[in-house]
Amino acid sequence: MVRIICLILLSWFLTVPLKANAAERVFLVTGRTLYVTGEAIEFSAFVSDDLLKSKSIDEAEPLLSKVLYVEVISPAGESISRGKFILKRQKSEGALPIPDEAVTGYYYLRAYTKAMRNAGPATYTFLLVRIVNPYKDEVLPGTGKPLRIDSTQTAGGSNYTVSLNKRSFNAGEPVEFTLQPEAGNHADLVALTVVPELTFNALQYFKPLAVDSTTYGFHCRENAGLSISGVMRDETSGTVVAEKDINLSVIGKGQDFISGKTDDAGRFNFALPAITGERDLYLSPEITRGSHIRVLIDNDFCNIRVKLPAPAFSLSEKEKAVVLKLAANATISNTYNTTGKQVNMHGTPIDNSPFYGTPDQVLLLEKYIQLPTLEEYFNEIPALAKVRKSGGKKIIRVMGLQPEMGTYAPLVLIDQVAVNEPDRILAASPSNVERIEIINRPYLKGDKLYGGLVSIISRKGDFAGIDLPASGTFINYRFFNPGIAGSFTPDPATPDARNTLFFKSYTQPAGNEPAVYSFITPETPGVYEIIVVSPGPDGEMSVSRRAFEVVSFE
């Protein structure tokens, strides 16, 4: 059913065939185009849809993807860094760390939405960047001629004029600059960056030379946030398992529980909470007698290998001098845990309280005389839940006055993981259990109603030593990445070793009124540039530049 519902919703939202999913496009800008290992690549992205161009942002917002996938890949298609980022009002900002072991060479920032995967990598955005590892002599092999590097790019004209009140500033001095849109400027997105000279070269976008596959599968548009999908199969019969329940539990911080059901093709799709970082997930399917069920999870990132242009790598003598400064500043920043580590968190703040709220009863086992089995704790003390037998099997029932309590089975959890085999839970040793929490009223989670809830909490967070069903699947899942650093605040006790002084993107404000922005100059003297990037009406790039110098106090 999930797949059918996705198809219906997409057709209803867009009133076009499903293949039009690929109409989404990503406009991508990086803070710089030259980086060293140990830094993070800052980017700003704007997602548009040709089919929705006639709609305002407010109208298009509910219809567009809410998740952007960004990777740093080699020309051979090997991913060295990746992340998921929230799209809000069609825009996203983020940063991907460059691994210390990365080899010097040309790389690509690859960006796409899950809907774009239906049409394959040819629809993705690939932006060329240079990465230098100053501690390794190895260089990625280049199969083409060196690229012409343009560090003065103003292709497509200039949509903006940048004004400064002077050209030279002292280290640590506040700087204000004015951004004046030119007449007729209708850019969707404006990206502002302030960086050392020669570190922002001409933006170059490429398409894959080759793609390993022409079959891209089916992916629902993520217009409500992150999602995880897959299929349930019966390995005994070799068939898919249709119209069966499957539960997903988010374990640990940000814990949650989501119930679902496979469609007629055995597929499932879960909408996930908007949290950051990595979490363990447990997917537990409904057990069918005599079957051997296996849960197969779709790749959350695109795993189709591509081949991209691989120019021979080179640096001019001036660029080598710039790279040495970048490397020195990156080392200082990482040592003092400064600019490279300051991040704003996307997503929902983590709430460590149970997803089900305050229970109606809490049984602390240490307050009672020690009993040999969990079943006796349910049946021998005044508990709101009891163990009964039905069809020769033990079941747990929650006592309640509402009629639904006798109609629906309760949601039974151990360490926030749903287990639909009570015998497994009742086999846990009471010495491994800290408490039992009970809700004795109908409990609605998503669109599924339960006859109450029983939550067993172990002492060590180890599921009280029981074996979870073999048909279940544990995966370590990457939720949203943190956002990029906020405004820089000077700290007298910490060296200011920023390589990017300012990086921000904005949707085009109404009218052509000038806007004023500010930043603080770094301690590293040299020539810097204020760079304004925006896409033109025909897709060409508009780049405006204004140079200034930072001088030391000495």
N, C-alpha and C positions, 0 to 999 in steps of 0.2 A: 504493500500500500504506500510506503514512503516514497518509492520511486514514482508511482502514479500521481501522488499528491504534488511532488515537486514539479512534474511536468504540467499539471493543471495550473499550479500557481504561476509558473513562468509564462505559460501561454496567456493567463489572465492578466498578469502584470504588464507584459510587453506586447500582447496581441500580435505576436509573430511566431514563426516556427522555432523549435528548440535550437536549431543550428545558429540562430541569431545571438545565442549566448556570447559568442566570441566578439560581439560588437564592443565589449568593454576594451578600453585601451589605457595604458599607463604612461603618463608623462613623468619622467624621472630625472632628478638633478642631484648631484652629489656636492658636498661642501667643497671638496677639492677633487682633482683628478690624479694627484700624486701623493702617495702615502708611504709610510714605512711600517714594518712589522711592529706589533705592540700597540698600534693606534686602532681606532675604530673609524670605519667609513660612515660618515654622516650622509643621510639622503633625505630628500623630500619628494613625495609622489602625489600625483593628482590623477584620479581615475575618472574617465568619462565614458559615455556610451553614445555612439552615433545615433542610435534609435531614440535617445531621450534628449537630444540637443534642443528640441523645441520647448522642453520643460525647464522650469527654474530649478535651482539647487534644492529648494524645499520640496518641490514636487518629485524630483528624481531620487532624492535621498533614500526613501523607503525601498526603492526598486533595485538599487545598486549594491554591489558586494560591500561587506563591512570588514573584510579581512584581506590584507595584502601579504603575499609571500615574496620574500626577497632573499637572494642568495649571492654569494661571491663565488664565481666558478672560473676554472681555467679554460683556455681555448678548447681543450679536449672535453669539456663538459663536467669535470670533476668539481664537486662542491667542497669549498674549504670553510665556509661560514654561512649560516642560514638563520632565518627568523620569521616570525609572524607578527604583524603589526595591525593595530586597529585603524580602520578607515572611518573618519568622521567628517561628514559633509564633503565627501569625495576626496579628502586629503589625509595624508599620513606623513609623519616624521619619525625617523628612527636612526639607529646606528648598529652596524655589525662589526664585531671585533675581528681584527686580522690576526690569525694565529702566529705565534712567534716562530714556528717552523716553516712558514710559507716561503716559497722560493721566489727570488726576484723575477719579475716578468710582467707581461700584460695579463690582466684579468678582466672579467666582466661582472657588472652588477646586473643580475637577472631579476625581473619583477613581473608578477602575474597574479591573477585572482584564480580561485578554483573554477569559476565559470569559464575562464579563458582556456583552461586545460581541455575543455571539450573540443577545441579546434587545434590544439597542439602548440608546440614551441614556436612555430612561425609567427604566432600572434603576440608573443611575449616581448618585453622591452629588454634589450641588451645594451648596456652603457659601458664603454671601455674605460678602465682605470689602470694606472701604473702602480705597482707595489714593489718596494725595494727592501730587501733584507740586508742590512748593513753588516751582519755578522756571518754571512755565508757567501761564498764565491759562486755557488751554483746559480744558473739562470735557466728559466724555462726555454726550451728550444723554440726558435722562431722559424717558420717555413716561408715567410714572405719578406718583402722588403721593409726596411724601417719606415714607420709612419712619419709623415711631416707633422711635427708638433707645433701648433699655433697657440702661443701664449698671449695673443692680443685679439682673440676672436671677438668680432662684432658682427658676425654674419646675420643676415636677416634684418639689418638695421637696428636702431635703438629705440625701444619703447619707453625708455626712462632717461631722465637727466639726473646725475648725482652731483650734489653741491656740497663743498666743504668750505669752512671759513678760512682755512690755511692748509699748507701742504706738509708742515713738519710739526711733530708732537713729541713731547717728552714721554719716557716710559712711565706707565701708570697713570697717564692723563686721560680724563673723560673726553670722548669725541662724539659730536653730534653731526649727522649728515642728513640732508634733505633729499627726498626722492620725489621727483616731479614727473608724473605720467605725461607722455606726449599726446597730442590731440588724436582722437580716433583709436586710442589704445583699448583693446578689448580682451586682454590676456585673462585666461581662467586662473592662472596661478603665477605668483611672483615669488622667486626664491632669492634671498639676500645672503651673501657670504662675504666675510672679510678674512683674507688669508695672505700668507707671504707670496711675493711675486714668483712667477714660474711654477706655482703649484696648482693653478687652475688653467688648464689648457682647453683647446677647442673640444666641446662635447661631441663625441662620436658614437653614433648608434649603429648597430649592425644586426643583420639577420643571420640565422644559422646557415652554414654551407651544406650541412647534412644533418638529418634527423634519423635516429635509429629505428623509429617506428612510425607507422601511419595509422595505428589504432590507438585512440586516446581515451576510450572508456566514457563513462557518464559521471558527471559531477554536478550536484545541486549547487545553485548559486547561494553563497553564504551571505544573504541579506539580513540575517539576524545575529551574526557573530560566528565564532569558531564552530566547526562541526566535525564529527568523526563518523565514518561509515564503513560498511563491510558486508559480509555475507555469512550466513550459517549453513554448514553442510553436514550431512550425515555420511560419515566415512564408511559406514557399514554398507549402505545402499548406493552411495555415490550420488545421491540427489541433494538438492537444496532443501532447507527446512523452512517452509512457508507458514505464515500466520502463527508464529510462536513468540512467546514473551522472551525478552532479553533485557537484562538490567546492567546499568553502568554505575560504578561507584568511583568517585574521586577520593583517594586515600590521603590522609595526612592533612596539612594545612590547606584551607580552602575546600575541605571535604564537602561532598555532595552526593546525592543519589538520584539517578534518572531512570525511569522505566520506559521501555519501548517494545515494539513488536516488529517482526520481520514482515515484509510484503509478500506478494504471491511469487516473487522471484527469489525469496530467501534473503533479501537485502534489508539493512537497517540503517538509520541515520539519526545520530544524536546531536542536538544543539547543546553546546558546552558553556559553562560559566565563563565570564570575562575576567579571568585571573592571569597573573604573570608567573613565569618560571616553569620548572618541570615538576610534574606530579605523577605518581603511580596511579594507573587506572586498572580496574578489574571489571571485566565483562563476563557476566554469568548468564548462560542461556537456560531456558526451560528444559528440563530433562524429559526426554521421551523414552519410555521403557523399551529396552532392546536395541537402542541406537547408540552410536558413538559420534557425538556432535563435536564439530570443530568450528571455532570462530575465526574467520579470516578478516584482517583489517586492511582497508585501503591505505596506500601510502599517502601521508598528509602533504608531502612535497612531491613535486614532479620528479619521477625517476627515469624519464626518457633522456638518454644521452644525446648530446648534440655536438657538432663540430663547428667551431667558429674561427674566423681569421686569426692567425698567430704571427703577428709581425715580429721581426727581429728587434730585440730590446736594445735601447741605447739611451745614454744621458749625455747632455752637453756638459762642458766644464762648469758653467754657471749652475746648472741643475745639480751637479754633484755637490757643489758647495751648499746649496739649499738643502739637499738631502742630509748632509752632516748636521745641519742645525735642527732639522726635523727629528733626526734620531736622538740627538742630545736632549731635546725637549721631551720627547716621548719617554726616555729613560727617567728623567727627573719627575715627570708627571706620574708615572707608574710607581716610582719609589716613594713619592709622597702621597700617593693615592688621591690625586687631585682631579684634574679635568677629565681624564679618561674614565674616571669612576663615578662622577656625579651624574645621576640619572633621575629623571622623573618617571614614576611608574604609571604605565597604562593599566586599564582594567579596574576591577573592583578591589578595594582593600580587602585583605584576607581576614576572614572572621573565623576564629577557632571554635566558636560555639557550635553545637550540633545543628545540622541543617533542619532538623525537625523541631527546633525550639525547646521550650521548657517541658520536660516530661510531667505526667500526672503522678507518677510514683517512681522513687529511686530506692532500690534495694542494695544497700552496702553489705556485702557478704560477711565482712569482718564483724559486723554487729550481731550476727546470729551464731548459734552453736554450729560447729562444723558438721556438715552432712556429706555423705559419700558421693552423691550425684547432683547435677543441676536440676534434674527432674524433681527431686525431693524439695529443693528450695522453692520451686514453683508451686508444688502441691501441699507442702507441709507448713508454710508460713503464709500470713495473710497477704497474698500477692494478687494483683489485678489480672494476672495471666496464669493459665493452668495448662498442664499437659494432658491430652486426651488421646484416645485411640479411635481411628477411623479407617475402615477397610484393612484392618490388620497392621496399620502403620501409626506411629506416634505423630501427633500434630500439636501445635501450640495455638491456644485460643485465648483471646483477650476478653475479659468480662466487661460488658457495657450494657447500658439500657437501650440504646438505639437499635432498631431492627437490622441495620446494616452490619452490626457487629456479629450477628449470627449467619449472615449471608456471605461475607467476604473474608478471606484469610488475612491475617495480619502481615505487615511487613516485618520480617525478622532479619536483624542485622547482627554481625559480630565485627567489632572495630569498624563500624560504618559500612561494611560490605554486606550486601544482601545475599542470603543463602536460602534457597528454597527446599533444602533437605534438612528438616528438623533433627533427624537422627544424628547428623554430623555435629550440630551445635550442642545437642544434649550429651554428646560423648566428651565434651570438654571437661577437664578436671576443675572442680570448684576452686581449687587452690590457685589456679591460673586466672581466675575471674575477679575483677575488682568490684563491679557493680552491674546491676541490671536496671535499665530505664524503660518505663512503660507508658504508653499513651493509650487510654481506654475510651477512645471516641473515634468515630470514622476519620481516617487520615487520607487526605487527597494529595497526591504528588503527581504533578503534570496533569494528565487526563485519566489517571488510574486511581481507583478508590480501594482502600484497604480497611480491613476490620481492626483498626488500631495498629500499634507499633510496639515491637519488643527489640530493644537494643542492648546487646551484651558487650561490655567494655572489659578488655583483658588488662592484666596488671602491667604487661610489658609491651603492649601494642603488637603482639605476635599471633593474633587470632586464637589466643588461649591454647596454642599448641595443636589445634585440629588441622586436618588436611582439607583444604577447600576442594570443591568438585573439580575433577580432571578436565571436564568440558569447559571450565572457565579459563579466561586468558588474562594474564597480567601484562601490561605494557607501560613503559615509561614514556609519557607524552609531554611534548613541548607546547605549553600554552603561549600567551603573548609575550613578546620581548619587552624589556624596559624601553622607555623613550629616551631621547637625547637630553643632554644637560640643559638646565635652565640658564638664566642670566648669571654671568660670572660675578662673584663677590670677592673683592680682594681680601687676603688674609696675610697680615704681616709675618706670621710664623711659617708661611708656606710659599715657596718660589712660584712665581707666575710663569709657567712654561707652556702656555697654550700655543698650539700650531694653527688652530682655527679660532679666530677672535670672536666671531659672530656668525651664526647660521640660523636662519629662520625662513619660513615660507608663509605666504598669506594668500587667501583668495582675493581677487581683484575687488577693492572697495568701489562703491558706486561713485560716479563722477570722476573728475580729474584733479581732485584737490591734492596738494603736496602733503607728504607724510614725513615726520621727523623720527629718526631712530638713533640709538646711542650705543656705545660700547666703550670699553677701557683698553688702552694700549697695553701690550705686554712688556716684559722686561727685556726681551730679545730685540736688539736694534736691527733695523733693516728696512727695506722697501716692502710695503704691503699694498693690497688692492681691495677696494670695495667693488663687488661684482653683483650685478642684478641680472637675473636670468628669467625669461618668460617665453612661452611659445607664441608664435605669431598665428594669424588666422588661417594660414595655409600649412601649418605644421613646422614652419621654419623657426629657427631659434633666434631670439633677440637677446643680445648680451651687451650690457653697459658696464663700463669700467671707470674707476677713478683711483689713481695711485696717491699714496702719501708715504711719509717716512717717519719712522720711530727712531729717536736718538736717545742714547743712554744719558744718565745723570752726570757722568764724568765729563 
